[in-house]
Amino acid sequence: MTSAVVNALSMAIGKVAGNGSADGDLTQTHTLASALAARTWLTVKPWGLLILLANLYIFWVYFTRYSRVNTIKKKYGYTNDPASYRNMTIETAQEIEKNLAEWDMPWLFELGWLFNFLATASVPVLSETIIKSGHFTNTDPMIAQQRQEDTIILMSSMMAHPLRSRSSSLILARINEHHNFYGQLINSDSVLYLIWLFGWGPVQAMEKFGWRKLQPFELHGMWIFWRELALRLGCKYVPETLDEMIAWKEAFRKQEVGPHADNKVFADAMKDMFLYKVPEYARGFAFQCILTLVDDEVAAACLWDSLKADYHRSLRRRVYRLLRLRAFVHRYLTLPRRSPYMRTTYNKNEQGLYNFEATTYSTSPFYVKVTLWSRWGPAALLNRVRGFAVPGPMYFSEGVAWESMGARRNNKAKQQEAEAKVVAQAKALENSSYGFRAKVNFQPKPLVNGLSLGYGERSNAYATA
């Protein structure tokens, strides 16, 4: 809209209006002319308004996309200087982890730790233990699927609750009791390697495919949070610094990671879990897509490296492009989340037990409450048509307590004894200070030699460290 248009309209309206004061009527006439000109311009060029709104939206995204991370940075005075965040507290570290997992990049965060879940099958000693436990890889779908569901719920939940809270302590104590039962088959170093995979998998995914790079204080916060979790999961040795952890991880990887038939059994069980609800005709392609995101060393260790290399590289390029396109869209075209992503959704029922919503990769509806919607809603009807289960008593729809989740003992008395141990250790974890190392009956000697004293209290640590 130009001034010439406004003036021309003003003159025309003035002539039509006839008599009137020179000042007041001329002002009103000019205002009316401006409105009519704007309307004429928008009618002739409607895309002008769209361009204006699009630019305003892009500026809105630009000025708000970093709002949450900048708020944390300003709140604690963090800069790129390590001295500014050297004394970061555990609470602040978990606040940083929570922002990444529930607000800034929740999808990539979950994708990262779930895909590194596959990497646990690259360690033969771990795969052997999983197979011997007889649950995760069981040929009975009810046993295997319940164990898989329990694992995902426990792992997601242990990250979501504040450390030293009642729920966090019960979850960690339940995992510890399970490890304690198979302790003589499990080495603490193997568990520390698992913790590295679970903790740093999201970091790797966000760094590679995220809409922004993580800032130094965020990397430090992730390490501080997972270092404390490692102690509460009973690891007999936990490095003091991230650099020490990376060096230890490389030593463990070179020594313990490698191809083995047990790896394939364990990895195939996880693959079947991920692909359970994918239509049969699409599973081959879906598996190829999964492989594009799996480290080549892990694929080789799981005996999955027999696919055609050329096809794999071509598909990987396309998958990577899609993920980077997604990052571009999130960075420049998507506003920040208005509500947090819920890592685990559950409610306490009338019996004091917990009912859970189905997780991202649920196979069967374990612990989902029976309602009209959960059994006959659209999703339930689709599951029925496809031959999948709906909530019911056989899937423990009455709910579950944290202390009884996971692999169950052979008889009621032993199960009650195990649950009592979980409750007792949970109380100890809840009342302990940071740096406390939980007691778990792991093997007494480390797999990786030459350890420093590491982080945490000396109680329950390696005697040689």
N, C-alpha and C positions, 0 to 999 in steps of 0.2 A: 504494500500500500504506500503510495507516494503522496507528497504534499500537494502536487498538482491535482490529484484525484480529489483530495479533501477540499481544496479551494474551489474546484469546479462544482462539486456537489453543494458547497456552501452558497455559491452564487445562485445556483439553480433553485435551491430551497428558499433563499432569500427572496427571489423574484416571485415564487409561488406564495410565500407568506405575505408579501405586500407590505403593509404598514407595520411599524414597530420601532422601538428605540434602537439607536445605532449600536449601543454597547451590549445591553442584556440580550437582545434578540440575536445579535451577531454571534455572541458566545454560545447561546443555545443552538443556533443554527450550525456553528462549526462542530459542536459536540455530536449533534445528530448526523452531520455529514461524515464524521469519523466513524461512527457506528455503522452507518450504511456502507461506507467504503470497506470496512473490515469484513462485513458480512458478504459483500460482493466478492472480495478477494478470496475468502474461504470457500465461497460457492464455486468460483472459477477454478481455484487451486486447492482442493481439499487435502492434497498430499502435503501442503505446507504445514498444516496443523500436525499431521502425523510426524513429519520431520522434526518439528519443534518438540513434540512430546517424546520422541525417540531420543533426541539429544539430551533433554532433561533427565530422562531415565538413565542414560549412560553416565551422565554426571553424578546422579544419585548413587549408582553402583560404585563409581570411582571413589566417591568420598566416604562411602560407608563400608566397603568390602573388608577393609583392614581394621574395622572399629573394635572388634573384640580383642584381637591380639595387641593392638595399640593400647587399649584400656589396661590390660594386664601389665604391659611394659611400663606404662606411666605410673600405675598404682605402686609398683615396687621399685621404680627407678632403674630398671635394667637397660643396659646399653650393649654394644658389641664387645665391650671390655669384660673379660671373664671375672675381674675383681668385683664387678657390680652384682654378680649373681653367685659368687663363690659360696656364700653362706645361706643359700636358699633352703627354706624349711621343707619338710615332707608335705605339709599341708599346701604350700604354694606349688610344689612339684605336681601334686595331684590335681590342683586347680588348672594347671597348664595342660596336663594329660586330658582332663575332662573337656577343656575347651576344644582340643583337637578331635577327640573321639565323639563328642556330642553336638558340637556347634560348627566348627570350621570345615572339617573333612571327615565326617562320620563314615561315609560309604567306603572311602579308601582305607580308613583306619581298620574297619572290620575286614575288608578284603585282604589287607596286609597280614593280619595275624592268622586269618583262616588259611591263606595260601602258605604261610610259614608253618602252619599245622601239618601240611603235607611234608614239609622238610624234616619233621621229626622221624619220618620213616626212612631217612637216609643214614641212620645210626643203627647198625646191626644189633648192638646190645640192647637198645631200646625196643626195637622191633621184636626181638626174642622175648623180652619181658611181657610185652603186650600180648603176644600169642599165647604165652604160658598162663597168663591170667585168665584166658578163656572167655573174655567178654566182648571186647571191641571187634574181634575178628570171628566171633562165634557164627556157626552156620545156621543157628536158629535166629531168624530175623528179629523176634521179640527181644532176645537177650542183647544182640548186637546193636539194634536201633535204640534201645533204652540207654545202653552205655554211651553211645554216641551223643544222644540228646543230653544226658547228664553232663558229659564232658563240655559241650558247648555252653550249657547254662552256667556251669560252675566257673568256667574260664571267663565268660563275659561278665558274670556278676562279681567276681573277685576284683575286677578292675573298676567297676562302677560304684562300689560303696566306699565311703571314707575309711581309710585304715584306722584300726582300733575301734571301729564301731562294732556293735553286736553282730550285725549281718556279715560284715567282712570277716570278723573273727571266726564265726561259725563256718563260713565257706572255706576259709583257709585251713581250719582245723579238720574239716571233712576231707579235703584233698590230702592233708598230711596223714590222716588215719589210713586212707587208702594206700598211700606210699609206705606207711609203716607196716602194713600187712604183708606187702611184697618187698620189704626193705632189703632183705639179703640178696634179692635179685637186682636191686637198683643202686646205682652209685650216685652220690650227691653231685658229682661233676656232670653226669648225664642230665640231671634235673636243672642244673645251672645253664646248660646249653639250651634246654627247652625254654627256659625263662628268657634267654637271649633271643631266641627265635620269636617267641610270642611278643616280647617287648619291643624288639627292633624291626620286626616285620612291618608294622604300621609306618614306622619312620621311613623305611626304604620305599614303601609304596607311595607315601606322600611326597617324598623328595623326587621321585621319578615321574609321577603322574598328577601331582597336586596342582592347584591353581596358584600356589605360591610355594617358595622354599621355606623351610623351617628356620627360625632365627636361632642364634647360638644359645640363648637362654632356654629355648624350648627343648633343644637337644639335651641340654644339661638337666632340665626338669624331668624329661622322660627317663634318663638314666637314674636320677636320684630316686624316683618313684619305684622303678623296677628293682633297683638295688635293695630297697627296703623290703619289697615283696619277696625277694630271694631269701632274705633272712627269715621271714615269717613262714616260708615254705621249707625251712630247715636245712638250707644249703650249708654245708660244713665249711665252704670257702666261698667268699664273695669279694671280688676285687674292689679296691678303694676308689679307683678312678675309671672313667670310660676308656681311656687309652689302655689301661691295664686289662680291662675286660676284652677289648678288641684283640690284644696280643694273646690273652688266654684262649679266646674263641678260636683263633687261627691254629694254635697248638692243638686244641681238642679236635678241630676239624681234620687236620692232617693225620691225626692219630686214630680217630674213631669213625669218621665218615667214609663209607665205601659201599660198593655193590654187594648184595647178599639176597638170597632167596627169601629170607624172612622179611626183608624190606618190602619186597613186592607184595607179599601177603597182606601186610599192614597197609601199604599204600593203596592197594586195590580196594580194601575195605573202606578207606576214606573216599576214594574215587566214587565208589558205589553210593556212598552217602550224599556226596555233592550232586550226583546225577540222578538220584532216586526218582525225582518227579519230572525229569526231562523225558519227552516221548522217545520211544525206542529208536525211531528212524533218525533222530537228531543227536543221539548220544555220542556217536563216533565223532561228529564235527564238534560237539560241545567239549569232548575230552581233548581234542586237538587245540581248542581255544584255551583250555586250562593249561595245557602244556606250554603254550607260548608265554605264560606268566610264571612258570616254574623254572627255577635255576637249572642250567644244564647239568651241573654236578649232581643235583638232587635227582633229576630225571634218570641219570645214569646209575645212581646208587639204588634207585627203585626198579631198575631194569626196565625202564620205560623209554629207552633211547633207541628203540628199533624202528621208529617211524622214519619216513623219508625226510632227509635233512633239508632238501630244497623246498619242499612243501611247507615244512615247519617254519623256515626263515621267511617265506613269503607271507604266510598267515600272521606270523609275529609282527611283521611290519604293519600290516593292516590293523591288527588289534591295538598296537601302540599308537597308531595315528588316531584311532577312535578315542582312546583314552586321553590323548593330548588335545584333541578337539573338545572333549568334555571339559578339560581343564581350562581351555580358552573361554568357553561359554560361561563357566562358573566365575572366572576372573573378571570378565568384562560385561557379562549380560545377566548375571544372577545376583539378586540381593542377598544379604546375609540371612541365615535362618531366623525365624521369629520364635521358634520353640526348639528345645533340645531333642536330639534323637535318643530314644530310649533303648539302651543296650539290652536290657531284659525287662519285660513287662509282666508283672505278677501282682496278685492280690491275696491277702490273707482271708481265708474263708471262716465259716462259723466254727469249724473244728480246730482252728488255730493252725491249719496247714496252708501251704501256698499253692495256688493255681497259676500256671504260666500260660502266656500266649505262645503260639507257635513261633519258633525262631526262624531266621532267614533260611536255614538249611535243614529244617525239621523233616524227618522222614515219616514218622507217625506221631499222632497228637498226644504225647505223654504229658500228663499233669494238666491238661486243658479241661476247664470246667464244662460240664454238660449243661447247655442251654438250648433253647429253641433255635437260636441263631447259629451256635457252633455245630449243631447237628443237621439243621435244615436251611441255613442261610445259603446265599449264592456260592460262596467258596466251598461249603460243605457239600452242596449238590454237585458241584464240579468234581470234587474228590470222589464222590460216590460213582459218578459216571465213569471216571477214569480208573476205578477199582482201588482207590486209596481209602484208608481208614478215617473214621470220624471219632470224636471224643466218646469215651465210654468207660465203664469200670475196669475193663481189661487193660486200659491205658492209664490207670490210676487217676481217674478224673476227680476223685475225692481230694486230691492234692498231696503234697509231700513236704516234709520238714527238711531244712538244710542238713541236719545231722544224719538223716537217713538216705539222702540222695547218693547215687552211685552204686557200685557193685555191692550187693548184699551178701551177708554171711549165710552159711548153710542151714542154720537153725535159729529159732527165735531168741534163745538165750545169748548166743554169740552176737547176734545183731544188736540186742539191747546193750550188751557189754561194749560193743564198738561205738554205739551212739553215746553212751555215757562218757567214753574217752574223748569223743569229739566235743561234747559240752564242757568237759573239764579243761581241755586245752584251749577252747575258745575263750573261756573265762580268763585264763592266763594271758592269752594274746591281747585281750581287751584291756587288761590292767597293766600291761607291760609298757615300758618306755621304748622309744625308737632305738634301734641297735640291738634289740633282743632277738636271739636266735632260737627258733622253735626246735624241740627235740624230735627227731625222726630217725627211725632205726635203719639208716642207710649203711652201705658197706663202709668199713672203718678206714680204708685207705683210698687216696685219690687216684684217679686215672692219669691226670696231668701232674707231673712232678715239678719241683722247683718253685713252689708257691710262696708268696709273701704272706705276711700276717693277714692282710686283707681288711675288710670292713666288718664292724660289729663286735659284740661281746665275744669273749673267748670260750664261754661255755657252749658245749655241743659243736665246737669247731674241730677240724682235723687235729689230732695230737701232734702231728709233725709240722704243722704250719706255724 
